[in-house]
Amino acid sequence: MSTIKLFTKKAGLPLVVLFLFASCSTPLQELIYLNGLQPGMTYEHGPQPEEYKIRSNDQLFIQVISDDPLNAAFLNLINTQGSMGSMGNSTNSIELITYLVDEGGFINYPQLGNLKVDGKTTSEVRDMVQEGVDRYLEGASVFVKLVNRTVTILGEVKSPGQKTMVKNQLTIFEALGTAGDISDYGNRQQIKIIRELPDGKHVEEMDLTNPDIINSPYYYILPHDIVYVEHKTKVYGAKNLSYAAPISITASIISVGLLIINLFNL
């Protein structure tokens, strides 16, 4: 037996084992969020999210608040006998008493007529309604809230679906957290965010392992954004394997290695 053949015979099995382990592993830098972010440092604020602009099919909760609720009842969809705080505890009540923005971007408001609201922020709608209310009541104030604030998260996450935005500024990580985080099959380096802009739908790709994304204008999620996590080879590691799995895998790899050696008469 030649020296080369002897070396191949002796080294073949370890090489095969090494190759098989390498082929089913994922580099650590592809798994760590914000890889390289320095602890103990204070990073400057990145771009703040643009304020959401109302569009067709949005639902707006609008309430006129006055010291005497009966005086403001004709300006509200319901006769609210109590404070805004008591009503705020009932999410279902708020969502049912809403104005639906029609395809033309209008809402039909009692006493004030059709109001053009698409392309405006909730603050701008509040000011517009407040101007009309001031013609009827003194000292009344207007409250406006976008009710159907949702983000859709699809792909390789543990709990895909449409999620409610519970806060105005929701980061990409918080959004993924509502979906149970990215699954072991997810590609953390290619996250697509689809956002509807005035001139059309824009698709942005983000690398969650890159710490620079904290300065991205897409770091914050807006209502109706779609987040899509692409598929990637399954990540193998301790969290995926039972206590007996390493023994089973090692035995399988040795068996495969011996089979290959026998096939090639090494």
PyMOL commands that set and color helices and strands:
alter all, ss='L'
color gray80, all
select helices_A, chain A and resi 3-23+28-30+69-75+84-88+91-96+122-133+172-178+211-215+245-263
alter helices_A, ss='H'
color red, helices_A
select strands_A, chain A and resi 59-65+99-100+106-109+113-116+141-146+150-155+161-164+170-171+186-197+200-206+220-221+226-231
alter strands_A, ss='S'
color yellow, strands_A
deselect
rebuild
show_as cartoon
